[in-house]
């Protein structure tokens, strides 16, 4: 059981099956294939599903190492931990990437040569931030979209072409765009983002709240509150 962040209302308890670990561990592995020397760091608290998966459970699932950062995230503490543990893959949010880059010359104070890729979620990542990070830190940032009811379901990765404005493609889950009547819209039309509930990474329901579960799971879809469109090649624009 994990809880939502509470940004859109009172936090909801989300009940996951053990199959979640297999489904999302495998999806994350396909999106960013692990290497033998990988050390993974996520800057969030483990009470949230993103950091719990990326920092603890998926490294264990995929045979890599999780780096533990002590205390709350700050630009200095994040880079200090990367240098200390020779972190290769970083998971954080766009706000922290902006804060790191907002400190002039901070990258010169730490050995960041081990870092081969960073991942950003939680909010849109500006192209200017992505470009500056590549120029100063020396590795790409891959964006992804996740929800507590599953975790990472859409994302960029080292194996796909980046398209401006897109959050990438789906991994494991099946995304679709629906109108107000839950009818599927064609490519390039904007509507409500939804996912097929048959993906085994999705939750079993909200803890003690069948009404909320029925409101979110309709006609075999998990229906989000986000507007999006999908192009003809499967790239999702939120």
LINTA-V721861 format. One record per pair of residues at least 12 apart in sequence whose ideal C-beta (glycine too) atoms are under 10 Angstrom apart, sorted by sequence separation. I is the first residue (numbers start at 0). J is the second residue. D is the distance in whole Angstrom. If there is no record, write none. Layout:
# LINTA-V721861
I/J/D  I/J/D
This chain:
# LINTA-V721861
0/12/5  1/13/5  27/39/10  41/53/4  42/54/9  53/65/8  54/66/8  55/67/9  68/80/4  77/89/8  117/129/10  128/140/7  129/141/9  142/154/7  143/155/7  153/165/9  154/166/7  155/167/4  156/168/8  176/188/6  178/190/5  179/191/8  181/193/8  204/216/8  225/237/6  0/13/7  1/14/9  40/53/9  41/54/4  54/67/8  67/80/8  68/81/9  119/132/9  129/142/8  141/154/6  142/155/5  143/156/8  153/166/5  154/167/4  155/168/8  176/189/7  177/190/5  178/191/8  202/215/9  0/14/6  1/15/7  39/53/6  40/54/7  41/55/8  54/68/9  66/80/6  77/91/7  141/155/4  142/156/10  152/166/10  153/167/6  154/168/7  156/170/8  176/190/4  177/191/5  202/216/9  223/237/9  0/15/7  39/54/6  50/65/10  66/81/8  68/83/9  117/132/7  140/155/8  141/156/5  153/168/7  154/169/8  175/190/9  176/191/7  177/192/8  201/216/9  39/55/9  41/57/10  68/84/9  117/133/10  124/140/6  139/155/8  141/157/7  151/167/10  153/169/5  154/170/6  175/191/9  176/192/6  177/193/5  41/58/10  66/83/8  67/84/8  124/141/9  139/156/10  141/158/10  152/169/6  153/170/7  175/192/8  176/193/7  1/19/10  39/57/8  40/58/10  50/68/10  66/84/4  68/86/9  77/95/7  99/117/10  124/142/5  139/157/7  141/159/9  151/169/10  152/170/7  174/192/7  175/193/5  39/58/5  65/84/9  66/85/9  72/91/7  77/96/10  117/136/8  123/142/8  124/143/10  142/161/9  151/170/7  152/171/7  153/172/8  174/193/7  175/194/7  196/215/9  202/221/8  38/58/8  45/65/10  64/84/8  66/86/5  72/92/9  122/142/10  141/161/8  151/171/9  152/172/4  173/193/9  174/194/6  175/195/7  196/216/6  201/221/6  37/58/8  64/85/9  65/86/10  66/87/9  74/95/7  77/98/9  78/99/7  96/117/7  117/138/6  118/139/10  119/140/5  120/141/10  123/144/10  140/161/10  150/171/10  151/172/9  152/173/9  153/174/7  173/194/6  174/195/8  196/217/9  31/53/10  39/61/9  45/67/9  64/86/9  66/88/9  72/94/10  73/95/9  74/96/9  77/99/7  89/111/10  114/136/7  115/137/9  116/138/5  117/139/7  118/140/7  119/141/7  120/142/7  121/143/10  139/161/8  144/166/5  149/171/8  150/172/10  152/174/7  172/194/5  173/195/4  193/215/10  196/218/9  197/219/7  64/87/9  66/89/9  72/95/6  74/97/10  96/119/6  114/137/7  115/138/6  116/139/6  117/140/5  118/141/5  119/142/5  120/143/5  121/144/9  142/165/8  143/166/7  144/167/8  149/172/6  171/194/10  172/195/7  173/196/9  193/216/10  196/219/5  197/220/10  198/221/9  33/57/9  37/61/8  39/63/6  40/64/10  41/65/8  63/87/9  74/98/5  75/99/9  78/102/9  95/119/9  111/135/9  114/138/5  115/139/9  116/140/8  117/141/7  118/142/8  119/143/7  120/144/7  121/145/8  142/166/5  143/167/7  172/196/9  173/197/8  174/198/10  193/217/8  195/219/7  196/220/6  23/48/9  27/52/7  33/58/8  37/62/9  38/63/7  39/64/7  40/65/8  41/66/9  43/68/10  63/88/8  73/98/8  74/99/4  85/110/9  86/111/9  88/113/10  89/114/6  94/119/10  111/136/6  112/137/8  113/138/10  116/141/6  117/142/10  118/143/6  120/145/6  141/166/10  142/167/6  144/169/9  169/194/8  172/197/9  173/198/6  193/218/9  195/220/6  196/221/5  27/53/7  31/57/10  37/63/4  38/64/5  39/65/5  40/66/4  41/67/10  42/68/6  72/98/9  73/99/9  74/100/9  82/108/9  83/109/9  85/111/10  87/113/5  88/114/8  89/115/9  90/116/10  91/117/7  92/118/10  93/119/5  95/121/10  106/132/9  111/137/7  112/138/10  129/155/10  141/167/8  146/172/10  169/195/10  172/198/4  193/219/10  194/220/7  195/221/8  196/222/10  33/60/10  35/62/9  36/63/9  37/64/7  38/65/8  39/66/7  40/67/8  41/68/8  44/71/9  74/101/8  75/102/8  78/105/7  82/109/4  83/110/9  85/112/9  86/113/6  87/114/6  88/115/7  89/116/7  90/117/8  91/118/7  92/119/6  93/120/8  94/121/8  97/124/9  100/127/9  109/136/10  111/138/8  143/170/8  171/198/6  172/199/10  193/220/4  194/221/5  24/52/8  33/61/5  35/63/8  36/64/9  37/65/10  38/66/5  40/68/6  44/72/9  74/102/5  77/105/10  78/106/7  81/109/7  82/110/5  85/113/4  86/114/6  87/115/5  88/116/6  89/117/4  90/118/5  91/119/7  92/120/6  93/121/7  94/122/7  96/124/7  97/125/8  100/128/7  106/134/10  107/135/9  170/198/10  171/199/8  172/200/7  192/220/10  193/221/6  194/222/8  19/48/9  23/52/6  27/56/10  28/57/7  32/61/9  33/62/7  34/63/8  42/71/9  43/72/8  73/102/10  79/108/9  80/109/9  81/110/8  82/111/7  84/113/8  85/114/9  86/115/9  87/116/7  88/117/7  89/118/7  90/119/8  91/120/8  92/121/4  93/122/5  96/125/9  99/128/10  106/135/5  169/198/9  171/200/6  172/201/7  191/220/9  192/221/10  193/222/5  194/223/8  23/53/10  27/57/5  31/61/10  33/63/5  42/72/4  58/88/9  75/105/7  78/108/7  79/109/6  81/111/6  82/112/9  88/118/7  89/119/9  90/120/7  91/121/9  92/122/6  93/123/7  94/124/10  97/127/10  105/135/9  106/136/6  120/150/10  144/174/9  170/200/9  171/201/10  192/222/8  193/223/6  26/57/9  27/58/10  41/72/10  42/73/9  74/105/6  78/109/4  81/112/10  82/113/8  86/117/10  93/124/5  97/128/6  100/131/5  104/135/9  105/136/10  106/137/8  120/151/7  124/155/9  191/222/6  192/223/5  20/52/8  24/56/7  25/57/9  28/60/8  40/72/10  74/106/10  77/109/9  78/110/9  81/113/7  82/114/9  92/124/9  93/125/7  96/128/6  99/131/10  100/132/6  129/161/8  191/223/7  192/224/9  193/225/9  15/48/8  19/52/9  23/56/8  24/57/5  27/60/8  28/61/5  57/90/10  75/108/8  78/111/7  81/114/6  96/129/9  99/132/8  118/151/9  120/153/10  191/224/8  192/225/5  23/57/7  24/58/9  27/61/8  28/62/10  42/76/9  75/109/8  97/131/9  100/134/10  120/154/8  129/163/10  191/225/7  192/226/7  193/227/9  13/48/8  24/59/8  25/60/8  28/63/9  42/77/6  53/88/8  74/109/10  93/128/7  96/131/9  97/132/10  100/135/7  119/154/10  126/161/9  191/226/7  192/227/4  20/56/6  24/60/3  25/61/8  53/89/10  54/90/7  78/114/9  81/117/10  93/129/10  96/132/6  99/135/9  100/136/8  118/154/8  119/155/9  181/217/6  190/226/7  191/227/8  192/228/9  19/56/9  20/57/8  23/60/9  24/61/6  40/77/8  53/90/4  99/136/8  118/155/9  126/163/6  181/218/5  183/220/10  189/226/6  190/227/7  192/229/9  42/80/9  52/90/9  53/91/10  118/156/9  126/164/9  181/219/10  189/227/7  190/228/7  4/43/10  20/59/9  21/60/7  153/192/9  181/220/7  189/228/5  190/229/10  20/60/6  40/80/6  50/90/7  96/136/9  116/156/9  152/192/10  177/217/9  188/228/6  189/229/10  40/81/7  49/90/7  50/91/9  116/157/7  123/164/9  153/194/9  177/218/9  181/222/8  187/228/6  188/229/9  4/46/10  38/80/10  49/91/10  115/157/9  124/166/9  152/194/6  186/228/8  187/229/8  4/47/7  38/81/9  49/92/9  123/166/8  177/220/7  185/228/10  186/229/6  187/230/6  192/235/7  1/45/10  2/46/7  3/47/9  4/48/10  40/84/7  96/140/7  184/228/8  185/229/9  186/230/6  187/231/7  192/236/10  1/46/7  2/47/8  3/48/9  4/49/10  39/84/10  149/194/7  175/220/7  177/222/7  184/229/9  186/231/5  192/237/7  1/47/7  2/48/9  38/84/5  40/86/5  120/166/9  146/192/10  148/194/9  152/198/8  174/220/10  177/223/10  185/231/9  186/232/9  1/48/5  38/85/6  39/86/7  40/87/9  41/88/9  42/89/8  43/90/8  89/136/9  93/140/9  119/166/10  149/196/10  173/220/9  186/233/9  189/236/8  1/49/10  37/85/10  38/86/5  39/87/7  40/88/7  41/89/8  42/90/7  43/91/8  144/192/9  146/194/8  148/196/9  152/200/8  186/234/10  36/85/8  37/86/9  38/87/5  39/88/5  40/89/5  41/90/4  42/91/4  43/92/7  89/138/8  91/140/9  93/142/8  149/198/7  151/200/9  152/201/9  172/221/9  174/223/10  187/236/9  1/51/7  37/87/5  38/88/7  39/89/8  40/90/7  41/91/7  42/92/7  88/138/9  149/199/10  150/200/7  176/226/9  1/52/9  36/87/7  37/88/6  38/89/10  39/90/7  40/91/8  87/138/9  89/140/9  90/141/10  149/200/5  150/201/10  176/227/6  43/95/9  148/200/9  149/201/5  150/202/10  175/227/10  176/228/6  34/87/7  42/95/6  88/141/10  90/143/9  148/201/6  149/202/7  174/227/8  176/229/6  33/87/9  34/88/9  42/96/10  148/202/5  175/229/8  33/88/8  81/136/10  146/201/9  147/202/8  148/203/10  174/229/6  146/202/9  148/204/9  31/88/7  148/205/9  78/136/9  31/90/10  174/233/8  176/235/9  169/229/9  90/151/10  166/227/9  168/229/9  174/235/6  27/90/10  165/228/10  148/212/10  165/229/9  168/232/8  169/233/7  53/118/7  165/230/8  168/233/5  169/234/10  167/233/9  168/234/6  169/235/7  53/120/9  148/215/7  165/232/10  167/234/7  168/235/7  148/216/9  162/230/8  165/233/10  166/234/8  167/235/7  49/118/9  146/215/10  152/221/9  165/234/4  166/235/5  167/236/10  162/232/8  164/234/9  165/235/6  166/236/7  49/120/6  152/223/10  165/236/5  166/237/6  49/121/8  149/221/8  160/232/9  162/234/5  164/236/5  165/237/9  148/221/6  159/232/10  161/234/10  162/235/10  163/236/10  164/237/9  40/114/9  47/121/10  153/227/9  159/233/10  160/234/9  162/236/8  38/113/7  146/221/8  148/223/9  159/234/9  37/113/10  38/114/10  153/229/10  36/113/8  40/117/10  41/118/9  43/120/9  146/223/7  37/115/8  43/121/9  146/224/10  36/115/9  37/116/10  39/118/10  41/120/10  144/223/10  146/225/9  155/234/10  153/233/10  34/115/8  144/225/8  153/234/9  154/235/9  153/235/5  144/227/9  152/235/9  31/115/9  153/237/8  31/116/6  31/118/7  30/118/9  53/143/10  27/118/9  144/235/7  53/145/9  52/145/9  57/150/9  144/237/6  49/143/9  56/150/10  57/151/9  49/145/6  48/145/8  49/146/10  52/149/10  53/150/8  47/145/10  48/146/9  49/147/8  52/150/5  53/151/8  48/147/5  51/150/9  52/151/7  47/147/7  48/148/9  48/149/8  49/150/6  48/150/5  49/151/8  47/150/10  48/151/9  31/141/7  30/141/8  31/143/9  30/143/8  123/237/8  6/121/10  27/143/9  4/121/9  31/151/10  30/151/7  23/145/9  26/149/9  27/150/8  30/153/10  31/154/9  26/150/8  27/151/6  30/154/6  31/155/9  32/156/9  26/151/7  30/155/8  31/156/5  32/157/8  23/149/7  24/150/10  26/152/8  30/156/4  31/157/6  32/158/8  22/149/8  23/150/5  27/154/9  29/156/8  30/157/9  31/158/8  22/150/9  23/151/7  26/154/9  30/158/8  19/148/10  23/152/9  27/156/10  29/158/9  30/159/9  19/149/8  19/150/8  15/147/9  13/146/9  15/148/9  13/147/5  14/148/10  15/149/9  12/147/10  13/148/6  15/150/9  11/147/8  13/149/9  10/147/9  11/148/9  30/167/8  30/168/9  31/170/10  30/170/5  29/170/6  30/171/9  28/170/10  29/171/8  3/146/9  4/147/8  26/169/9  27/170/7  3/147/5  26/170/4  27/171/9  2/147/8  3/148/8  25/170/9  26/171/4  1/147/6  25/171/7  26/172/8  1/148/9  23/170/9  23/171/7  52/200/10  1/150/9  22/171/6  23/172/9  22/172/9  48/202/10  26/198/9  27/200/10  25/199/10  26/200/7  23/198/9  25/200/9  22/198/7  23/199/9  24/200/9  22/199/4  23/200/5  21/199/7  22/200/4  23/201/10  21/200/8  22/201/8  18/198/10  19/199/7  20/200/9  18/199/4  19/200/5  18/200/8  19/201/8  16/199/8  18/201/9  19/202/8  16/200/9  19/203/9  15/200/8  16/201/9  18/203/10  15/201/8  16/202/8  15/202/5  16/203/6  13/201/10  14/202/6  15/203/7  13/202/5  14/203/5  15/204/10  12/202/10  13/203/9  14/204/6  11/202/10  13/204/8  14/205/7  12/204/9  13/205/6  14/206/6  11/204/10  12/205/6  13/206/7  14/207/9  11/205/5  12/206/3  11/206/7  12/207/7  11/207/9  12/208/8  11/208/7  14/212/9  13/212/10  11/211/6  1/202/9  11/212/9  0/202/10  3/205/9  0/203/10  8/211/10  2/206/9  11/215/9  0/205/10  1/206/10  0/206/6  7/224/7
